[in-house]
Amino acid sequence: MYSFEQAITQLFQQLSLSIPDTIEPVIGVKVGEFACHITEHPVGQILMFTLPSLDNNDEKETLLSHNIFSQDILKPILSWDEVGGHPVLWNRQPLNSLDNNSLYTQLEMLVQGAERLQTSSLISPPRSFS
C-alpha cells in the first residue's frame, strides 16, 4: 500500500517534475491550461480535482449529462461547490489499489474530462423516455 507522500513522489517522477522537499496536504500540478489539485480525501483515497471555466454554467442540467455511469472508477464527476457555485471536476481512487500507472491515468482522465467540458459545445440534455 502506498502512502500519500509515496504516491505523489511516484507521480512527480512519471511527469518528470522535481519532487517537492515538503509534500503539502494539497499539491497542485499544472497540466496544459488546467491547475489540478491532489489531496488525500477521505483518508485512504487520492482525490484529484480541477476548476474548469465553463462558458455558460447556467445550463447545469446539460453539463451534468456528462456524469453518466461508467465502469471506470477514474471517470471524472462534475459537481458545483457549495460556497461559490463554481464547477468542480473531480475523481478519486483508493490508495491501496494504486499501481505504477494508475495515478498518471487518473490525472490524464481528469484533464481529458476538463478539456471535453471546455471544448465541446453544450449538447442537448438526454431525451426523456415515455
C-alpha positions, 0 to 999 in steps of 0.5 A: 500500500502506498502512502500519500507522500509515496504516491505523489513522489511516484507521480512527480517522477512519471511527469518528470517534475522535481519532487517537492522537499515538503509534500503539502496536504494539497499539491497542485500540478499544472497540466496544459491550461488546467491547475489540478489539485491532489489531496488525500480525501477521505483518508485512504483515497487520492482525490484529484480535482480541477476548476474548469471555466465553463462558458455558460454554467447556467445550463447545469442540467446539460453539463451534468449529462456528462456524469453518466455511469461508467465502469471506470472508477477514474471517470471524472464527476462534475459537481458545483461547490457549495460556497461559490457555485463554481464547477468542480471536476473531480475523481478519486481512487483508493490508495491501496489499489494504486499501481505504477500507472494508475495515478498518471491515468487518473490525472490524464482522465481528469484533464481529458474530462476538463478539456471535453467540458471546455471544448465541446459545445453544450449538447442537448440534455438526454431525451426523456423516455415515455 
